[in-house]
Amino acid sequence: MFHSPPAVPEKWQPAYEQHIRVVEEKVAVIAAWVLLTAVLVYQFSHDIRLFHGADLLASEFAIRLPVILLAMTALSAHYFGKPRWPGRRLLRLMALALMAMILSLLLLHLANGSNEFHQISNGLVISFFGVSILSIRGLRDWPLLFLLPMAVFGGMTVALAIPTEAFAPLFFDPLMMMAIGMILVAALRHILTSEFLARQQLREVASTDALTGLLTRRAMHPLVEHELQRAKRTGAPFTLVLGDLDLFKRVNDTWGHDTGDLVLQETARRLISELRLQDAVCRWGGEELLILLPDTPMEGAREVAEKLRRTMTAPVDAHGQRIAQTISLGVASFKAGDTADTMVSRADDALYTAKENGRNRVEVAAC
């Protein structure tokens, strides 16, 4: 299990990044509760643990205070929305504070000649394991979360003239737990990535037309609704373009449905090649295609529709047959009071007009 997680295709990278951010936010909340509880328990349980360094209680509290404050900050961010810090930042800060706390406690007891090293050793084991678990991003976080604090600790032992043999044995068990934590985190990342890929594949199958690779009608609806709400909220323009292949039934009747499928596939490829990444295309039904153009007013949408029409003027090569296939398009831009159904209906009316006026043309819906 200790190997790189499966590669995430580029098209799913934004969704994967969002998936990891959600995981980090959830882990940050759990970690905050665990740290807050554990640090407070350790601070006020000296008598129960038969810890004899009562003279160091104030110093220990000062060392633990950053962890307490950061844990409370993470909980405030989750429950109250302030501060608006991402989970990754909170995890890194809590991990760094935890490392700084345990290494500072060790330095404090080494400098004061305390003999309570078994207590500190237990804390090292727990802390090293905890920090490795907080390293959701894997090895890329380790230079910051482990190597940097250990380098500072090494420098402080030199500055305080603390011999290496006084503390080196204490790190054997913590380093073992750190290695276990590394393996566990790698395994968890592998599982998280595999589950994400499986969900994306199922979602793509459910939302993608099997023949053309375009979105399905069902998958297009929430995208249109999102643009509708955004237009109502901010006034951002958007446009729907409904296209229909001209006399497509003749292609199926003359050359067969296999050839018709190739024409549909080539149509989808050509349309996608002319659109932006933020645009969306779906197979609305049969040979009908619906195109969503966010942030596009009517005039810009008309130009896009004309470009799409022109891209279909070149014959389609299907099994050696050069088939002339054109497309008619109707354009409808958002206006106050529109719903998804009324916009599609207006685009359909414009498309009907394009058919009536001779096909292979673009018509704009009446305002």
C-alpha positions as CSV (number, residue, x, y, z in Angstrom):
1,M,0.0,0.0,0.0
2,F,3.0,2.4,0.5
3,H,3.1,3.7,-3.1
4,S,1.7,6.6,-5.1
5,P,-2.1,6.8,-5.4
6,P,-3.7,6.3,-8.8
7,A,-3.1,9.2,-11.2
8,V,-6.0,11.6,-11.5
9,P,-6.9,12.6,-15.1
10,E,-6.4,16.3,-15.9
11,K,-10.1,16.8,-16.5
12,W,-10.9,15.8,-13.0
13,Q,-8.1,17.7,-11.3
14,P,-10.2,20.6,-10.1
15,A,-12.8,18.2,-8.6
16,Y,-10.1,16.2,-7.0
17,E,-8.6,19.3,-5.4
18,Q,-12.0,20.2,-4.1
19,H,-12.4,16.7,-2.7
20,I,-9.1,16.9,-0.9
21,R,-10.0,20.3,0.5
22,V,-13.3,18.9,1.9
23,V,-11.3,16.0,3.5
24,E,-8.8,18.4,5.0
25,E,-11.6,20.6,6.5
26,K,-13.2,17.5,8.1
27,V,-9.9,16.3,9.5
28,A,-9.1,19.7,10.8
29,V,-12.2,19.7,12.9
30,I,-11.6,16.3,14.3
31,A,-7.9,17.1,15.0
32,A,-8.9,20.4,16.7
33,W,-11.2,18.6,19.1
34,V,-8.6,15.8,19.8
35,L,-5.8,18.3,20.4
36,L,-7.8,20.6,22.6
37,T,-9.0,17.8,24.8
38,A,-5.7,16.0,25.0
39,V,-3.6,19.1,25.7
40,L,-5.9,20.3,28.4
41,V,-6.0,16.9,30.0
42,Y,-2.2,16.6,30.0
43,Q,-2.0,20.2,31.4
44,F,-4.2,19.5,34.4
45,S,-3.6,15.8,35.2
46,H,-0.1,16.0,36.8
47,D,-1.2,14.5,40.1
48,I,-3.0,11.6,38.4
49,R,0.0,10.9,36.2
50,L,2.3,11.2,39.3
51,F,4.2,13.9,37.4
52,H,6.6,15.8,39.8
53,G,7.5,18.8,37.7
54,A,4.9,21.1,39.3
55,D,7.4,24.0,39.3
56,L,7.2,23.9,35.5
57,L,3.4,24.1,35.2
58,A,3.3,27.7,34.1
59,S,6.1,27.2,31.6
60,E,4.4,24.1,30.2
61,F,1.1,26.0,29.9
62,A,2.8,28.8,27.9
63,I,4.3,26.2,25.6
64,R,0.9,24.4,25.1
65,L,-1.1,27.6,24.7
66,P,-0.4,28.0,20.9
67,V,-1.9,24.5,20.3
68,I,-4.9,25.4,22.4
69,L,-5.5,28.7,20.5
70,L,-5.0,27.1,17.1
71,A,-7.4,24.3,17.9
72,M,-10.0,26.8,19.1
73,T,-9.4,28.8,15.8
74,A,-10.1,25.7,13.7
75,L,-13.3,25.0,15.6
76,S,-14.4,28.7,15.2
77,A,-13.7,28.5,11.5
78,H,-15.9,25.4,11.2
79,Y,-18.8,26.3,13.5
80,F,-18.9,30.1,13.0
81,G,-17.2,30.6,9.6
82,K,-14.5,32.9,11.0
83,P,-11.7,33.1,10.3
84,R,-12.2,31.9,6.7
85,W,-9.0,29.8,6.7
86,P,-8.8,26.7,4.5
87,G,-8.5,23.3,6.1
88,R,-5.0,22.8,4.8
89,R,-3.7,25.9,6.5
90,L,-5.3,24.9,9.8
91,L,-3.9,21.4,9.6
92,R,-0.4,22.7,8.9
93,L,-0.5,25.3,11.7
94,M,-1.8,22.7,14.2
95,A,0.8,20.2,13.2
96,L,3.6,22.7,13.4
97,A,2.3,23.9,16.8
98,L,2.1,20.3,18.0
99,M,5.7,19.6,17.0
100,A,6.9,22.9,18.5
101,M,5.1,22.1,21.7
102,I,6.5,18.6,22.3
103,L,10.0,19.5,21.3
104,S,9.9,22.6,23.5
105,L,8.6,20.6,26.4
106,L,11.5,18.2,25.9
107,L,14.0,21.1,25.8
108,L,12.4,22.6,28.9
109,H,12.9,19.4,30.9
110,L,16.4,18.8,29.5
111,A,17.5,22.3,30.5
112,N,16.0,22.0,34.0
113,G,17.4,18.6,34.7
114,S,14.0,16.9,35.1
115,N,13.9,13.2,35.3
116,E,10.3,12.9,34.0
117,F,11.5,11.8,30.5
118,H,9.2,8.9,30.3
119,Q,6.3,11.3,30.3
120,I,7.9,13.4,27.5
121,S,8.7,10.2,25.6
122,N,5.1,9.2,25.6
123,G,4.2,12.7,24.4
124,L,6.8,12.4,21.6
125,V,5.3,9.1,20.4
126,I,1.7,10.5,20.4
127,S,2.8,13.8,18.8
128,F,4.9,12.3,16.0
129,F,2.1,9.9,15.1
130,G,-0.4,12.7,15.2
131,V,1.6,15.0,13.0
132,S,2.1,12.2,10.4
133,I,-1.7,11.8,10.4
134,L,-2.3,15.5,9.9
135,S,0.0,15.4,6.8
136,I,-3.0,14.7,4.4
137,R,-0.9,15.9,1.4
138,G,1.7,13.2,2.1
139,L,5.5,13.6,1.8
140,R,5.2,17.1,0.3
141,D,4.3,18.4,3.8
142,W,7.1,16.6,5.7
143,P,9.9,19.1,5.2
144,L,7.8,21.8,6.8
145,L,6.2,19.7,9.5
146,F,9.0,17.4,10.6
147,L,12.4,18.5,9.2
148,L,12.1,22.2,10.0
149,P,11.1,21.7,13.7
150,M,13.7,19.0,14.2
151,A,16.4,21.2,12.7
152,V,15.4,24.0,15.1
153,F,15.4,21.6,18.0
154,G,18.9,20.4,17.0
155,G,20.1,23.9,16.9
156,M,18.7,24.7,20.4
157,T,20.3,21.6,21.9
158,V,23.7,22.8,20.6
159,A,23.0,26.4,21.9
160,L,22.1,25.0,25.3
161,A,25.0,22.6,25.3
162,I,22.8,19.5,25.8
163,P,24.6,16.3,24.9
164,T,23.1,14.2,22.2
165,E,23.1,11.1,24.4
166,A,20.8,12.8,26.8
167,F,17.8,12.8,24.4
168,A,18.6,10.6,21.4
169,P,17.3,7.4,22.9
170,L,13.9,9.2,23.4
171,F,13.4,9.4,19.7
172,F,13.5,5.7,18.8
173,D,9.8,5.0,19.5
174,P,8.5,8.3,18.1
175,L,10.4,7.8,14.9
176,M,8.9,4.3,14.6
177,M,5.4,5.7,15.1
178,M,6.2,8.4,12.5
179,A,7.1,5.6,10.0
180,I,3.9,3.9,10.8
181,G,2.0,7.1,10.4
182,M,3.6,7.6,6.9
183,I,2.5,4.2,5.8
184,L,-1.0,4.8,7.2
185,V,-1.4,8.2,5.5
186,A,-0.1,6.8,2.2
187,A,-2.7,4.0,2.4
188,L,-5.5,6.4,3.3
189,R,-4.5,8.7,0.3
190,H,-4.6,5.6,-2.0
191,I,-8.1,4.7,-0.7
192,L,-9.3,8.3,-0.9
193,T,-8.0,8.7,-4.5
194,S,-9.4,5.3,-5.6
195,E,-12.8,6.1,-4.2
196,F,-12.8,9.5,-5.8
197,L,-11.9,8.0,-9.2
198,A,-14.7,5.4,-8.9
199,R,-17.3,8.1,-8.0
200,Q,-16.2,10.3,-10.9
201,Q,-16.3,7.4,-13.4
202,L,-19.9,6.5,-12.2
203,R,-20.9,10.2,-12.4
204,E,-19.5,10.5,-15.8
205,V,-21.3,7.4,-17.0
206,A,-24.5,8.8,-15.6
207,S,-24.1,12.3,-17.0
208,T,-22.5,11.6,-20.4
209,D,-24.1,10.4,-23.6
210,A,-22.6,7.1,-24.5
211,L,-22.5,7.7,-28.2
212,T,-21.3,11.3,-28.5
213,G,-19.5,11.9,-25.2
214,L,-21.6,15.0,-24.7
215,L,-23.6,15.7,-21.5
216,T,-27.0,14.2,-21.1
217,R,-30.1,16.2,-20.9
218,R,-30.4,15.3,-17.2
219,A,-26.9,16.6,-16.5
220,M,-27.5,19.8,-18.4
221,H,-30.4,20.9,-16.3
222,P,-28.5,21.8,-13.1
223,L,-25.9,23.8,-15.2
224,V,-28.7,25.9,-16.8
225,E,-30.3,26.4,-13.4
226,H,-27.0,27.5,-11.9
227,E,-26.6,30.2,-14.6
228,L,-30.2,31.3,-14.2
229,Q,-29.7,31.9,-10.5
230,R,-26.4,33.6,-11.1
231,A,-28.0,35.9,-13.8
232,K,-30.9,36.8,-11.4
233,R,-28.4,37.5,-8.5
234,T,-25.7,39.3,-10.4
235,G,-27.1,40.3,-13.8
236,A,-24.5,38.2,-15.6
237,P,-25.7,37.4,-19.1
238,F,-25.9,33.9,-20.6
239,T,-27.3,32.3,-23.7
240,L,-28.7,29.0,-24.8
241,V,-28.2,27.7,-28.4
242,L,-30.4,24.9,-29.6
243,G,-29.1,23.1,-32.7
244,D,-30.6,20.4,-34.9
245,L,-28.9,18.5,-37.7
246,D,-30.7,19.2,-41.0
247,L,-32.4,16.3,-42.7
248,F,-30.6,13.8,-40.5
249,K,-33.2,11.1,-41.0
250,R,-32.1,11.0,-44.7
251,V,-28.5,10.1,-43.5
252,N,-29.9,7.1,-41.5
253,D,-32.2,6.0,-44.3
254,T,-29.5,6.3,-47.0
255,W,-26.3,5.0,-45.3
256,G,-27.6,3.3,-42.2
257,H,-27.6,4.0,-38.5
258,D,-23.9,3.2,-38.1
259,T,-23.1,6.0,-40.4
260,G,-25.6,8.3,-38.7
261,D,-23.8,7.5,-35.4
262,L,-20.5,8.6,-36.9
263,V,-22.0,11.8,-38.1
264,L,-23.3,12.5,-34.7
265,Q,-19.9,11.8,-33.1
266,E,-18.1,14.0,-35.6
267,T,-20.7,16.8,-35.0
268,A,-20.0,16.6,-31.3
269,R,-16.2,16.7,-31.8
270,R,-16.5,19.8,-34.1
271,L,-18.8,21.7,-31.8
272,I,-16.6,21.1,-28.7
273,S,-13.5,22.1,-30.6
274,E,-15.1,25.6,-31.2
275,L,-16.3,26.2,-27.7
276,R,-14.6,27.4,-24.5
277,L,-13.9,25.3,-21.5
278,Q,-16.7,27.0,-19.5
279,D,-19.3,26.3,-22.2
280,A,-21.3,23.1,-22.0
281,V,-22.9,21.0,-24.8
282,C,-25.5,18.3,-24.3
283,R,-27.3,15.9,-26.5
284,W,-30.8,17.2,-26.0
285,G,-32.5,14.4,-27.9
286,G,-31.9,12.5,-31.1
287,E,-30.0,14.9,-33.3
288,E,-30.8,17.9,-31.2
289,L,-28.0,19.6,-29.3
290,L,-28.2,22.2,-26.5
291,I,-25.3,24.6,-25.9
292,L,-24.9,26.7,-22.8
293,L,-22.8,29.9,-23.1
294,P,-22.1,31.5,-19.7
295,D,-21.2,35.2,-19.6
296,T,-22.3,35.6,-23.2
297,P,-24.8,38.2,-24.4
298,M,-27.0,37.8,-27.5
299,E,-24.6,39.3,-30.0
300,G,-21.6,37.2,-28.8
301,A,-23.8,34.1,-28.8
302,R,-25.0,34.8,-32.4
303,E,-21.3,34.9,-33.5
304,V,-20.6,31.7,-31.7
305,A,-23.6,30.0,-33.3
306,E,-22.5,31.2,-36.7
307,K,-19.1,29.7,-36.1
308,L,-20.7,26.4,-35.1
309,R,-22.8,26.5,-38.2
310,R,-19.7,27.1,-40.4
311,T,-17.8,24.2,-38.8
312,M,-20.4,21.8,-40.1
313,T,-20.2,23.0,-43.7
314,A,-17.3,20.7,-44.4
315,P,-18.5,17.1,-45.4
316,V,-18.2,14.4,-42.8
317,D,-16.0,11.4,-43.7
318,A,-17.9,8.3,-42.7
319,H,-16.7,4.9,-43.8
320,G,-15.3,6.5,-47.0
321,Q,-18.5,8.3,-47.7
322,R,-18.3,12.1,-47.8
323,I,-21.6,13.2,-46.3
324,A,-22.8,16.8,-46.4
325,Q,-24.4,17.5,-43.1
326,T,-25.5,21.0,-42.0
327,I,-27.0,22.3,-38.8
328,S,-29.6,24.9,-38.0
329,L,-29.5,26.8,-34.7
330,G,-31.8,28.9,-32.5
331,V,-30.4,31.4,-30.0
332,A,-32.1,32.7,-26.8
333,S,-30.4,34.9,-24.2
334,F,-31.6,35.3,-20.6
335,K,-34.1,38.0,-19.9
336,A,-35.9,38.9,-16.7
337,G,-38.6,36.4,-15.7
338,D,-37.0,33.5,-17.7
339,T,-37.0,29.9,-16.5
340,A,-35.0,27.1,-18.0
341,D,-38.2,25.9,-19.8
342,T,-39.0,29.3,-21.2
343,M,-35.5,29.8,-22.5
344,V,-35.4,26.4,-24.2
345,S,-38.8,27.1,-25.6
346,R,-37.7,30.4,-27.1
347,A,-34.5,28.8,-28.5
348,D,-36.7,26.1,-30.0
349,D,-39.0,28.7,-31.6
350,A,-35.9,30.3,-33.1
351,L,-34.7,27.0,-34.4
352,Y,-38.1,26.3,-36.0
353,T,-37.8,29.7,-37.7
354,A,-34.3,28.7,-39.0
355,K,-35.8,25.5,-40.4
356,E,-38.6,27.3,-42.0
357,N,-36.2,29.8,-43.6
358,G,-34.2,27.2,-45.4
359,R,-32.1,25.4,-42.9
360,N,-28.3,25.7,-42.4
361,R,-28.8,29.1,-40.7
362,V,-28.9,30.8,-37.3
363,E,-32.0,32.6,-36.0
364,V,-32.3,34.6,-32.8
365,A,-35.3,34.4,-30.5
366,A,-37.6,37.4,-30.3
367,C,-37.0,39.5,-27.1
